[in-house]
Amino acid sequence: MGKYGKSRRNGQRRRHNDNNDEPFIYLTIKVGVIILCVGYVITQIILVFWSDVSLHHTTNIRRQSMDVKYHDTTIESKRERTTLPFFNLNSKRLQSDAFGMHDKFAKDNNNYKQHHEFYNEIYRLKKQFTSIYGGENAARYLIHSGVTTFPASDNNISANNFDIHNIPSGMKHTANRILSARQQNRSFKIAFGGYSVTVGRGNYFNQSYPFVLERLLSKPMEKLGIKLDVRNAAIGGVPSFPYGWCFDSFLGDDVDVISWDYSMNEAGGVADGLEAYIRQGLSMKRQPMLIVKDTSTSIAQERYDLLQQYVDKGFLKDPIELSMEDTINTFLNVKDDYMPAGFREWKKFGALPGAPGQSSHHPGVKEHELYGWLLTMHFVAVLELVAYFISHESDKLMKGLLIDEQKLLPEPTHGRNIIPLDAFSLFYGQPTSDQMSSPWKMNQIHCRTSFDPILKNNLRDIIVSGVTAEDVDIMLPKGAQLYNKGWVLDLGDGEKKAKKKLERYGNLGYIDSKKAFYGIKASGPLEMFLPCIDSDDIEIQSLSVFATECFKNIVVCEVNDKHTKGTECNLNNDLSFVVGGMTSQDVKPVNATGAFYWGRNICIRVGIPSESLLSKSKGLVGLSFAISVATTSVMIRSGPCSISHVIWEQSNK
């Protein structure tokens, strides 16, 4: 067999050993199973460790906020479902927001039975609000961060002992306003002032946030027997003054709530204009609640601090600040699939594309809706308090919250740089004694304006003569033939162009207009008569009575148009004034925060000569006042002079 036979036996042995080995596929499965088992064990170890850390972190967050079940839902994190964070909410605000107040008062059987239709409506609103804005936790965070309240320094609310007696004083004051409207069988009136943002430029007028508030809040107020009346009296492109001198004209003298928008104008967060606005409001009949729409806290901190100071001193009762600047990006940065419905298409305007006002500094329709919702939820919390008082007939709890009939004010903290100094009292009032630290008070300030929308006190009411072509369509061009006959009621070039463009979109429902009386030298004098209001103690007989017995200041303002030619009328240099029969030599521009437009003074103070005399017209005591263009350089093409406001301050004698 030899060598060949041995080789065969070796081959047979090798084949025998090969037959005892496992097939390759089984070996592969075995190795794979082992790897999977090892991977599973490692994964479980990691998950256990991570769960401990995550649970500990979540527990801390819940402890820091309020780990409490509320009437509708339990506050819980939505991170498993969305990319919105779980917001750590302030425990005191949780107690007094619309959800916390509902939880407290809806459980009162007597209260709920009497007002079940009201509470059903409130439940519907809250459900809709949470659905639109990402659930209850996110919705309440929007309320807390978007609406700043200013608790009085002595109003300490315990999160553990929250009852009817330690509800924030601001809410009780607002509730008192609403109860007063109900008891007097009148509507509760909210009037919004401001400029193009509040008007709703880029959207339809009825899509602006004041009307969003009206649509949402009217029904629950109706269920409590209260009619809501919301007025949007904002005017595009106007500063806070002279508007702030004309509250009666624009907002009404019987409003319960007023507002102004500082979110774009009066940049830098300066508070001078706001303090003057506050003091004008505190001199109104009902000393209305104030809503301030503003920008980021980091920019507007001075205004926030001013509001808190007036609350701490007891002069402002229930102001609120409305702003989303510090919060909005948290929601807008969420992925589209998880973004709450209220933030989708955030920059989209409500009007047709290309409509006037669709610029980056104007809010889209969704932003207006959010502001309307935030204000609604603030008032809903107050209405729940109102419902409780009605059902328990506990008006006595509201004592001490009445209006200060004397309307006294603190010494102002701003405005020391006003020029001329004689105009200071127009903005801030004057002390009631020789001591600056004594209580202050505003003198009577009266306004007549040609702007719209106004309720009363039209500038035309005090014009005696000097106007022409009042029946000519204001949109038609006005030439020398008209200007040579008198002052012409018209719109500026920029305003007229904007109106014409707006007409192509059906006007979008806007009612604001910056009309004024325009004149050149050939127009002659514009004769007026300024009545001395409440002048029963002044008798004009044979003896002459000096004008200063009634009048302290006169201010004339022009239309706040953009002046780009450099040849337009300058009120300070191109006009002359005859006051009470005497020519005034003391004419100066009013230099004050809030009275500028595009860096230009739009108002002048006209000094009252010491020899000026009062007179009578149609049985009224007052002051004759004539305005004329003094220079021939003022022409129609270069820009005629305009008069849109005449304001006078009466002496406190």
LINBEL-V784222 format. One record per residue. N is the residue number from 0. RES is the residue in three letters. SS is DSSP state (h for helix, s for strand, l for the rest). PSI is psi in whole degrees, 0 to 359 (NA if undefined). OMEGA is omega in radians with two decimals (NA if undefined). Layout:
n = <N:N>
res = <RES:RES>
ss = <SS:SS>
psi = <PSI:PSI>
omega = <OMEGA:OMEGA>
This chain:
n = <0:1:2:3:4:5:6:7:8:9:10:11:12:13:14:15:16:17:18:19:20:21:22:23:24:25:26:27:28:29:30:31:32:33:34:35:36:37:38:39:40:41:42:43:44:45:46:47:48:49:50:51:52:53:54:55:56:57:58:59:60:61:62:63:64:65:66:67:68:69:70:71:72:73:74:75:76:77:78:79:80:81:82:83:84:85:86:87:88:89:90:91:92:93:94:95:96:97:98:99:100:101:102:103:104:105:106:107:108:109:110:111:112:113:114:115:116:117:118:119:120:121:122:123:124:125:126:127:128:129:130:131:132:133:134:135:136:137:138:139:140:141:142:143:144:145:146:147:148:149:150:151:152:153:154:155:156:157:158:159:160:161:162:163:164:165:166:167:168:169:170:171:172:173:174:175:176:177:178:179:180:181:182:183:184:185:186:187:188:189:190:191:192:193:194:195:196:197:198:199:200:201:202:203:204:205:206:207:208:209:210:211:212:213:214:215:216:217:218:219:220:221:222:223:224:225:226:227:228:229:230:231:232:233:234:235:236:237:238:239:240:241:242:243:244:245:246:247:248:249:250:251:252:253:254:255:256:257:258:259:260:261:262:263:264:265:266:267:268:269:270:271:272:273:274:275:276:277:278:279:280:281:282:283:284:285:286:287:288:289:290:291:292:293:294:295:296:297:298:299:300:301:302:303:304:305:306:307:308:309:310:311:312:313:314:315:316:317:318:319:320:321:322:323:324:325:326:327:328:329:330:331:332:333:334:335:336:337:338:339:340:341:342:343:344:345:346:347:348:349:350:351:352:353:354:355:356:357:358:359:360:361:362:363:364:365:366:367:368:369:370:371:372:373:374:375:376:377:378:379:380:381:382:383:384:385:386:387:388:389:390:391:392:393:394:395:396:397:398:399:400:401:402:403:404:405:406:407:408:409:410:411:412:413:414:415:416:417:418:419:420:421:422:423:424:425:426:427:428:429:430:431:432:433:434:435:436:437:438:439:440:441:442:443:444:445:446:447:448:449:450:451:452:453:454:455:456:457:458:459:460:461:462:463:464:465:466:467:468:469:470:471:472:473:474:475:476:477:478:479:480:481:482:483:484:485:486:487:488:489:490:491:492:493:494:495:496:497:498:499:500:501:502:503:504:505:506:507:508:509:510:511:512:513:514:515:516:517:518:519:520:521:522:523:524:525:526:527:528:529:530:531:532:533:534:535:536:537:538:539:540:541:542:543:544:545:546:547:548:549:550:551:552:553:554:555:556:557:558:559:560:561:562:563:564:565:566:567:568:569:570:571:572:573:574:575:576:577:578:579:580:581:582:583:584:585:586:587:588:589:590:591:592:593:594:595:596:597:598:599:600:601:602:603:604:605:606:607:608:609:610:611:612:613:614:615:616:617:618:619:620:621:622:623:624:625:626:627:628:629:630:631:632:633:634:635:636:637:638:639:640:641:642:643:644:645:646:647:648:649:650:651:652>
res = <MET:GLY:LYS:TYR:GLY:LYS:SER:ARG:ARG:ASN:GLY:GLN:ARG:ARG:ARG:HIS:ASN:ASP:ASN:ASN:ASP:GLU:PRO:PHE:ILE:TYR:LEU:THR:ILE:LYS:VAL:GLY:VAL:ILE:ILE:LEU:CYS:VAL:GLY:TYR:VAL:ILE:THR:GLN:ILE:ILE:LEU:VAL:PHE:TRP:SER:ASP:VAL:SER:LEU:HIS:HIS:THR:THR:ASN:ILE:ARG:ARG:GLN:SER:MET:ASP:VAL:LYS:TYR:HIS:ASP:THR:THR:ILE:GLU:SER:LYS:ARG:GLU:ARG:THR:THR:LEU:PRO:PHE:PHE:ASN:LEU:ASN:SER:LYS:ARG:LEU:GLN:SER:ASP:ALA:PHE:GLY:MET:HIS:ASP:LYS:PHE:ALA:LYS:ASP:ASN:ASN:ASN:TYR:LYS:GLN:HIS:HIS:GLU:PHE:TYR:ASN:GLU:ILE:TYR:ARG:LEU:LYS:LYS:GLN:PHE:THR:SER:ILE:TYR:GLY:GLY:GLU:ASN:ALA:ALA:ARG:TYR:LEU:ILE:HIS:SER:GLY:VAL:THR:THR:PHE:PRO:ALA:SER:ASP:ASN:ASN:ILE:SER:ALA:ASN:ASN:PHE:ASP:ILE:HIS:ASN:ILE:PRO:SER:GLY:MET:LYS:HIS:THR:ALA:ASN:ARG:ILE:LEU:SER:ALA:ARG:GLN:GLN:ASN:ARG:SER:PHE:LYS:ILE:ALA:PHE:GLY:GLY:TYR:SER:VAL:THR:VAL:GLY:ARG:GLY:ASN:TYR:PHE:ASN:GLN:SER:TYR:PRO:PHE:VAL:LEU:GLU:ARG:LEU:LEU:SER:LYS:PRO:MET:GLU:LYS:LEU:GLY:ILE:LYS:LEU:ASP:VAL:ARG:ASN:ALA:ALA:ILE:GLY:GLY:VAL:PRO:SER:PHE:PRO:TYR:GLY:TRP:CYS:PHE:ASP:SER:PHE:LEU:GLY:ASP:ASP:VAL:ASP:VAL:ILE:SER:TRP:ASP:TYR:SER:MET:ASN:GLU:ALA:GLY:GLY:VAL:ALA:ASP:GLY:LEU:GLU:ALA:TYR:ILE:ARG:GLN:GLY:LEU:SER:MET:LYS:ARG:GLN:PRO:MET:LEU:ILE:VAL:LYS:ASP:THR:SER:THR:SER:ILE:ALA:GLN:GLU:ARG:TYR:ASP:LEU:LEU:GLN:GLN:TYR:VAL:ASP:LYS:GLY:PHE:LEU:LYS:ASP:PRO:ILE:GLU:LEU:SER:MET:GLU:ASP:THR:ILE:ASN:THR:PHE:LEU:ASN:VAL:LYS:ASP:ASP:TYR:MET:PRO:ALA:GLY:PHE:ARG:GLU:TRP:LYS:LYS:PHE:GLY:ALA:LEU:PRO:GLY:ALA:PRO:GLY:GLN:SER:SER:HIS:HIS:PRO:GLY:VAL:LYS:GLU:HIS:GLU:LEU:TYR:GLY:TRP:LEU:LEU:THR:MET:HIS:PHE:VAL:ALA:VAL:LEU:GLU:LEU:VAL:ALA:TYR:PHE:ILE:SER:HIS:GLU:SER:ASP:LYS:LEU:MET:LYS:GLY:LEU:LEU:ILE:ASP:GLU:GLN:LYS:LEU:LEU:PRO:GLU:PRO:THR:HIS:GLY:ARG:ASN:ILE:ILE:PRO:LEU:ASP:ALA:PHE:SER:LEU:PHE:TYR:GLY:GLN:PRO:THR:SER:ASP:GLN:MET:SER:SER:PRO:TRP:LYS:MET:ASN:GLN:ILE:HIS:CYS:ARG:THR:SER:PHE:ASP:PRO:ILE:LEU:LYS:ASN:ASN:LEU:ARG:ASP:ILE:ILE:VAL:SER:GLY:VAL:THR:ALA:GLU:ASP:VAL:ASP:ILE:MET:LEU:PRO:LYS:GLY:ALA:GLN:LEU:TYR:ASN:LYS:GLY:TRP:VAL:LEU:ASP:LEU:GLY:ASP:GLY:GLU:LYS:LYS:ALA:LYS:LYS:LYS:LEU:GLU:ARG:TYR:GLY:ASN:LEU:GLY:TYR:ILE:ASP:SER:LYS:LYS:ALA:PHE:TYR:GLY:ILE:LYS:ALA:SER:GLY:PRO:LEU:GLU:MET:PHE:LEU:PRO:CYS:ILE:ASP:SER:ASP:ASP:ILE:GLU:ILE:GLN:SER:LEU:SER:VAL:PHE:ALA:THR:GLU:CYS:PHE:LYS:ASN:ILE:VAL:VAL:CYS:GLU:VAL:ASN:ASP:LYS:HIS:THR:LYS:GLY:THR:GLU:CYS:ASN:LEU:ASN:ASN:ASP:LEU:SER:PHE:VAL:VAL:GLY:GLY:MET:THR:SER:GLN:ASP:VAL:LYS:PRO:VAL:ASN:ALA:THR:GLY:ALA:PHE:TYR:TRP:GLY:ARG:ASN:ILE:CYS:ILE:ARG:VAL:GLY:ILE:PRO:SER:GLU:SER:LEU:LEU:SER:LYS:SER:LYS:GLY:LEU:VAL:GLY:LEU:SER:PHE:ALA:ILE:SER:VAL:ALA:THR:THR:SER:VAL:MET:ILE:ARG:SER:GLY:PRO:CYS:SER:ILE:SER:HIS:VAL:ILE:TRP:GLU:GLN:SER:ASN:LYS>
ss = <l:h:h:h:h:h:h:h:h:h:h:h:h:h:h:h:h:h:h:h:l:l:l:h:h:h:h:h:h:h:h:h:h:h:h:h:h:h:h:h:h:h:h:h:h:h:h:h:h:h:h:h:h:h:h:h:h:h:h:h:h:h:h:h:l:l:l:l:s:l:l:l:l:s:l:l:l:l:l:l:l:l:l:l:l:l:l:l:l:l:h:h:h:h:h:h:l:h:h:h:h:h:h:h:h:l:l:l:h:h:h:h:h:h:l:h:h:h:h:h:h:h:h:h:h:h:h:h:h:h:h:h:l:l:l:h:h:h:h:h:h:h:h:h:h:h:s:s:s:l:l:l:l:l:l:l:l:l:l:l:l:l:l:h:h:h:l:l:h:h:h:h:h:h:h:h:h:h:h:h:h:h:h:l:l:l:l:s:s:s:s:s:l:l:l:h:h:h:h:l:l:l:l:l:h:h:h:l:h:h:h:h:h:h:h:h:h:h:h:h:h:h:h:l:l:l:l:s:s:s:s:s:l:l:l:l:l:l:l:h:h:h:h:l:l:l:h:h:h:h:l:l:l:l:l:l:s:s:s:s:s:l:l:l:l:l:h:h:h:l:l:h:h:h:h:h:h:h:h:h:h:h:l:l:l:l:l:l:s:s:s:s:s:l:l:l:h:h:h:h:h:h:h:h:h:h:h:h:h:h:h:h:l:l:l:l:l:l:l:s:s:s:l:l:l:l:l:h:h:h:h:h:l:l:l:l:l:l:l:l:h:h:h:l:l:l:l:l:l:l:l:l:l:l:l:l:l:l:l:l:l:l:l:l:h:h:h:h:h:h:h:h:h:h:h:h:h:h:h:h:h:h:h:h:h:h:h:h:h:h:h:h:l:l:h:h:h:h:l:l:l:l:l:l:l:l:l:l:s:l:l:l:l:l:l:l:l:l:s:l:h:h:h:h:h:h:h:h:l:s:s:l:l:l:l:l:l:l:l:s:s:l:l:l:s:s:s:s:s:l:l:s:l:l:l:l:l:s:h:h:h:h:s:s:s:l:s:s:l:l:l:l:l:l:l:l:l:l:l:h:h:h:h:l:l:l:s:s:s:s:l:l:h:h:h:h:h:h:h:h:h:h:h:l:l:h:h:h:h:l:l:l:s:l:l:s:s:s:s:l:h:h:h:l:l:s:s:s:s:s:s:l:l:l:l:l:l:l:l:l:l:l:l:l:l:s:h:h:h:l:s:s:s:s:s:s:s:l:l:l:l:l:l:l:l:l:l:l:l:l:h:h:h:h:s:s:s:s:s:l:l:s:s:l:l:l:s:s:s:l:s:l:l:l:l:s:s:l:l:s:s:l:s:s:s:s:l:l:l:l:l:l:s:l:s:s:s:l:l:s:s:s:s:s:s:s:s:s:s:l:l:l:l:l:l:h:h:h:h:l:s:s:s:l:s:s:s:s:s:s:l:l:l>
psi = <317:211:319:317:321:322:323:318:322:321:322:322:321:321:326:317:321:325:336:341:150:148:153:322:322:320:320:317:318:312:318:317:318:316:317:318:315:317:320:317:314:317:317:322:316:316:319:314:315:323:321:315:313:317:318:317:315:321:319:317:314:324:323:327:234:103:70:145:136:177:320:306:167:134:121:158:140:19:333:336:327:175:7:139:164:121:133:110:147:128:324:320:327:324:326:6:181:328:315:320:323:316:325:310:332:342:349:112:314:317:314:319:317:329:36:326:322:314:328:320:320:318:317:317:314:320:317:318:313:327:319:327:27:23:170:317:313:320:318:326:321:318:310:323:335:336:108:126:163:86:143:150:334:10:81:114:127:129:339:347:63:115:185:335:337:27:144:134:327:318:321:323:317:320:321:322:315:318:321:318:319:315:328:4:46:168:154:119:125:122:125:125:169:196:214:328:312:327:323:27:138:344:178:149:320:358:356:153:331:322:336:314:314:316:323:324:341:316:311:326:323:323:341:7:28:130:134:133:110:131:126:100:24:152:127:131:38:144:175:343:137:0:317:344:353:34:316:323:311:316:333:148:1:29:156:336:136:167:165:155:114:11:343:318:170:57:160:0:13:145:1:311:322:318:320:320:317:314:327:317:321:348:358:166:312:9:65:156:147:127:123:115:129:183:199:144:323:334:318:23:325:324:320:314:322:316:317:322:316:331:313:328:354:12:316:134:320:46:156:153:132:118:140:10:322:357:329:324:333:325:325:341:359:145:148:319:334:357:132:149:328:349:356:145:48:324:2:134:158:333:170:147:137:355:152:143:1:71:168:335:359:137:146:180:326:325:319:319:320:314:320:319:317:316:321:313:329:313:331:317:319:320:327:326:319:315:320:315:321:314:334:2:45:46:338:336:345:3:149:0:20:165:142:105:331:338:45:154:159:168:131:152:353:178:11:346:12:135:131:156:333:338:356:316:335:327:320:355:199:157:151:355:185:346:123:331:354:165:146:164:144:140:168:129:130:144:143:131:154:355:158:150:134:154:328:182:50:141:328:335:333:359:126:317:169:3:158:163:44:341:3:135:127:340:349:151:147:127:189:330:324:315:331:349:341:186:143:129:119:178:150:164:314:317:321:320:319:320:320:319:322:326:330:343:20:17:349:14:0:144:356:146:137:66:156:167:122:142:160:182:321:345:341:188:144:104:132:164:116:114:143:102:140:51:33:334:358:119:123:101:221:334:143:141:125:146:329:352:338:324:137:318:146:133:136:133:150:172:138:66:158:128:106:345:330:357:5:165:140:113:323:328:334:358:154:152:135:119:117:36:357:139:130:129:1:82:119:145:144:115:99:146:132:349:29:155:119:44:12:136:129:358:149:148:130:113:146:113:145:337:357:142:149:160:182:144:122:40:359:144:136:203:126:143:119:136:131:150:125:343:145:349:342:117:166:314:321:338:98:167:146:144:117:336:140:123:138:143:129:150:146:71:NA>
omega = <2.96:-3.04:-3.09:-3.14:3.12:3.14:-3.13:-3.12:3.12:3.13:3.13:3.14:3.14:3.14:3.13:3.13:3.13:-3.14:3.13:3.14:3.08:3.07:-3.07:-3.09:3.11:3.13:3.13:3.14:-3.14:-3.13:-3.13:3.14:3.13:3.14:3.13:-3.14:3.13:3.12:-3.13:-3.14:3.14:-3.13:-3.14:3.11:-3.14:-3.11:3.12:3.13:-3.11:-3.14:3.12:-3.13:-3.10:-3.14:3.13:-3.13:-3.13:3.13:3.12:3.14:-3.10:3.11:-3.11:3.09:3.13:-3.12:-2.99:3.01:-3.13:-2.99:-3.04:-3.06:3.02:3.08:3.14:-3.10:3.12:-3.04:3.14:-3.03:-3.10:3.08:3.03:3.09:2.99:-3.02:3.09:-2.99:3.13:-3.03:-3.13:3.09:3.09:-3.11:-2.97:3.07:-3.05:-3.13:3.14:3.13:3.11:3.14:-3.10:-2.95:-3.13:3.12:3.08:-3.01:-3.13:-3.14:-3.09:-3.14:-3.10:-3.03:-3.07:3.10:3.08:-3.10:3.04:3.12:3.10:3.11:3.13:-3.14:-3.12:3.12:3.12:-3.13:-3.13:3.13:-3.09:-2.95:2.89:3.12:-3.01:-3.11:3.13:-3.12:3.14:3.07:3.10:3.11:-3.06:-3.09:-3.09:3.13:3.12:3.05:-3.05:-3.11:3.08:-3.07:-3.12:-3.10:-3.11:-3.10:3.11:3.11:-3.10:-3.10:-3.06:3.10:-3.03:-3.05:-3.13:2.97:-3.13:-3.06:3.12:3.11:3.14:3.10:3.11:3.08:3.13:3.09:-3.11:3.10:3.13:3.10:3.14:-3.11:-3.13:3.10:3.11:3.13:3.03:-2.94:3.05:-3.11:-3.09:2.96:3.13:-3.10:-2.93:3.12:-3.12:3.06:-3.13:-3.10:-3.09:3.12:2.96:-3.12:-3.10:3.04:3.12:-2.97:3.06:-3.12:2.98:3.08:-3.10:-3.11:-3.09:-2.97:-3.04:-3.03:3.11:3.09:3.10:3.13:3.09:3.11:-3.10:3.08:3.12:3.12:-3.13:3.13:3.03:-3.09:3.11:-3.13:-3.09:3.02:3.10:3.03:-3.07:3.00:0.30:-3.11:-3.08:3.05:-2.98:-3.13:-3.12:-3.11:-3.02:-3.00:-3.06:-3.08:-3.07:-3.10:3.10:-3.12:3.03:-3.14:2.91:-3.09:3.12:-2.98:-3.14:3.11:-3.12:-3.07:3.10:3.08:-3.13:-3.01:-3.10:-3.13:3.13:-3.14:3.09:3.13:3.11:-3.06:3.03:-3.14:-3.14:3.10:3.14:-3.03:-3.06:-3.10:-2.93:2.96:-3.10:2.99:3.11:3.02:-2.99:-3.11:-3.08:3.10:-3.12:3.13:-2.99:-3.07:-3.13:3.11:3.07:-3.12:3.14:3.11:3.13:3.11:-3.14:3.05:-3.12:3.12:3.06:-3.09:2.99:-3.04:-2.98:3.13:2.99:3.09:-3.09:-3.12:3.07:-3.04:-3.05:-2.97:-2.86:-3.07:3.09:-3.11:-3.10:-3.13:3.10:3.12:-3.05:-3.08:-3.07:-3.09:3.08:-3.05:-3.09:-3.10:3.13:-3.08:-3.01:-3.07:-3.10:3.12:-3.11:3.13:3.13:3.13:-3.14:3.14:3.14:3.06:-3.11:-3.14:-3.00:-3.09:3.08:-3.14:3.00:-3.05:-3.13:3.11:3.06:3.14:3.13:3.12:3.09:3.11:-3.12:3.10:3.12:-3.09:3.06:-3.13:3.09:3.10:3.12:-3.14:3.09:3.04:3.11:3.14:3.12:-3.14:-3.14:-3.08:-3.12:-3.13:-3.03:3.10:-3.12:3.12:-3.07:3.11:-3.11:-3.12:-3.09:-3.12:3.06:-3.07:-3.12:3.10:3.10:-3.07:3.04:3.01:-3.11:3.12:-3.11:3.01:-3.10:-3.11:3.14:3.09:-0.07:-3.11:3.12:-3.13:-3.07:-3.08:3.08:-3.11:-2.94:-3.11:-3.13:-3.13:-3.13:3.04:-3.13:-3.13:-3.13:-3.10:3.11:3.10:3.12:3.12:3.07:2.96:3.04:3.09:-3.09:-3.05:2.94:-3.05:3.08:-3.13:3.00:0.14:3.06:3.11:-3.13:3.10:3.07:3.12:-3.14:-3.09:-3.09:3.12:-3.14:-3.13:3.04:3.12:-3.12:3.02:-3.11:-3.13:3.13:3.12:-3.05:-3.14:3.13:3.09:3.14:-3.09:-3.07:-3.13:3.11:-3.08:3.14:-3.14:-3.12:3.13:-2.99:3.04:-2.99:3.01:3.05:-3.09:-3.12:3.14:-3.12:3.10:3.13:3.13:-3.14:3.10:-3.14:3.14:-3.14:3.12:3.10:3.12:3.05:3.07:-3.09:-3.13:-3.11:-3.13:3.14:3.07:3.09:3.03:-3.08:-3.14:3.00:-3.09:-3.11:-3.12:3.14:-3.08:3.00:-3.01:3.14:3.02:-3.11:-3.11:3.03:-3.04:-3.13:-3.06:-3.09:-3.09:3.13:3.14:3.08:3.12:3.14:-3.13:3.12:3.09:-3.10:-3.09:-3.10:3.04:-3.14:-2.98:3.12:-3.10:2.97:3.12:3.09:-3.12:3.11:3.05:-3.14:3.05:2.97:3.11:-3.04:-3.07:-3.09:-3.12:-3.09:3.12:3.04:-3.05:-3.06:-3.03:-2.95:-3.13:2.99:-3.04:3.02:-3.04:3.13:3.12:-3.11:3.09:3.12:3.08:-3.06:-3.13:-3.07:3.07:3.09:-3.12:-3.10:3.08:-3.14:-3.12:3.10:2.97:-3.07:3.09:-3.06:3.01:-3.11:3.13:3.04:3.03:3.11:-3.14:-3.14:3.14:-3.11:-3.12:-3.12:-3.06:3.01:3.10:3.13:3.06:-3.13:3.09:-3.13:3.03:-3.13:-3.00:3.03:-3.03:-3.09:3.14:3.10:2.99:-3.00:-3.03:3.13:-3.13:3.10:-3.11:-3.11:-3.07:-3.10:3.13:-3.12:3.08:3.12:3.07:-3.12:-3.14:2.91:-3.09:3.03:3.10:-3.13:-3.13:3.09:-3.07:NA>
